[in-house]
Amino acid sequence: MRTRSLLKFGVFVLAAVILTSCGGLKKMVKNYDQVTYTVTPTVLEMHGDSVEINISGKFPPKYFHKKVIAEATPILKFEGGEKAYTMTKLQGESVQDNNKVIGYADGGSFSYNGKIAYEDAMRISKLEIKIDAYMATKPDKKVTFDAKEIANGVIATPSLVNLKGKTILGKDNFQRITSANKGAEILYQIQQANLKSSELKKDQVKDLLAFIDEVKNNDRKEFKGVTVSSYASPDGATDLNTKLADRRSKTADKYVQKQFKKVDDAKKEGFISSSTTAEDWDGFKSLVQNSQINDKDLILRVLSMYSDGEQREKEIKNIAAAYTELAKDILPQLRRSKISINVDLVGYSDQELDSLFNAYPDTLNVEEMLYTATLKDDDAFKLKVYTKCAEQFPKDWRGENNKGFILWKTDKLAEAKTAFEAAKAIDNSNQIILNNLGAVELQAGNITEAKEYFTSASGAGAEVNHNLGVIAIKEGDYASAITYFGDECSMCAGLAKVLNGDNDGGKNAVDCGPCKEKAGGYYLKAVIGARSGDSDALFNNLRSAIEKDAKFKKMAATDMEFAKFFDNDTFKTIIK
């Protein structure tokens, strides 16, 4: 009898435990409406390529059973699917585990942070909390609570960022008119100003005369003027040297005038420009510095000690040994007239370049060919020119780079990448090429690879900063994006400011550039209108966006930026 009584008592206790346990979970399920959740932000937002959530949950007193473990899983549900965030566990105060403890008597709270990859279908969605709870001693006996909806929709405004980016063209250095000059020196005997026949027969004078004849007979070369500079050496009296330099100038001028007698341009006033230097101390100093004279340092110190020419001359003559070398090797070179003929070289006209490219492209140099590509606003023509340039000048990176620029511009992404890689093979560290390869990766959605290229290309131009700004938007770093864009007037610059909470700045960045008349610009201003509570701005800009690009009709219909207007008749009329 005693054994039977003990057995009955044991069964009674076990049943009581089971009933108590089940009752605890059932009570939690029954009173689940007393549990509150707060989600930040209240409407979820896409940042980078993710949807991040911050949840604060609060349990009332005498709710959370001391021996219960609850598995809480946020789930984002949308048309065609759902995605679960990472599950988190909560436990009662009597559970021996390492989860967040929720007290029984006073209740408790918890915080949760998680993210999932964004998908466009998530724009219209709902965030639910799924709870599976069980007694710690019976993990296989789970009770599922009714799902609780805690947030609706995902704002995906960052997805408006244009991943097209910006590439950089390798510029030509073509100059239609370039300058050239040819010079010669005529030397005189001491205290003389007449031209010696031996000086007029030396090679540099002959070359000068040949240059004059060549320019006369070349339609693409034009005389611009002649400068004649005549000098006296710094030995002798200053007055004598002044007169001597002047006489030498006159004889040299006369000689030049004779050579240009049959040149019409030479008849223009000021064609021959003459100058004289009575005592050529600068020339003297330079020749001494570059000479092999033993006492040259001493001579140069003397020059620096005296500002008066006659005193300097006197002191130098006191250095008897040195003066002999000066008189023999230095001073004769300073008794001279320098003749310099200045010429303009006139390159091909635009029409000539176009004709030559079509008929005789091999006659063009690389600068002429690169410039020819700029003559027509025709991508097919430009591609033809750059392709030929790459073939004809395989060691110049600009041909392949610029070919890639046009291919990228016309959305031939794979071919553009091949061209840019060919350019990189020519100039491996060229920052322009690195930027352009980054633009290819950016458009392909390869953000990590694109960022590496852009970082390496830093300093290549404003295009790189723009592209880094786009990367910053993709990463959800809107403050950095604003810094990269600076004062840029563009849709991307405006978007960064809007995402950073500056609606007025965003509107200004759109309106100060060409994007103000484009569909994307109007759409962003519609978003600004919605955020600012300006329904007229919203409706007017949204109409303009849809008129220019019908894709924005479908986008607006699921854009949570406009959630407050989904039931508005005007809004429904615009997007229907």
Buried (B, 14 or more C-beta within 10 A) or exposed (E): EEEEEEEEEEEEEEEEEEEEBBEBBEEBBEEBEEBEBBBBEEBBBBBBBBBBBEBEBBBEEEBBBBBBBBBBBBBBBBEEEBBBBEBBBBBBBEBEEEBBBBBBEEBBEBEBEBBBEBBEBBBBBBBBBBBBBBBBEEEEEBBEBEBBEBBBBBBBBBBBBBBBBBBBBBEBEBEBEEEEEBBBBBBBEEEEBEBEEEBEEBEEBEEBEEBBEEBEEEEEBBBBBBBBBBBBBBBBEBEEBBBBBBBBBBBBBEBBBEBBEEBEEBEEEEBBEBEBBBBBBEBBBEBBEEBEBEBBEEBBEBBEEBEEBEEBBEBBEEBEEBBEBBBEBBBBBBBBBBBBBBBBBBBBEEEEBBEBBEEEBEEBEBBBBBBBBBBEEEEEBBBBBBBBBBEBBEEBBBBBBBBBBBBBBBEBBEBBBBBBBBBBEBBEEBBBBBBBBBBBBBBBEBBEBBBBBBEBBEEBBEBBBBBBBBBBBBBBBBEBBBBBBEEBBBBBBBBBBBBBEBBEBBBBBBBBBEBBEBBBBBBBBBBBBBBEEBBEBBBBBBBBBBEBBEEBBEBBBBBBBBBEBBEBEEBEEBBE
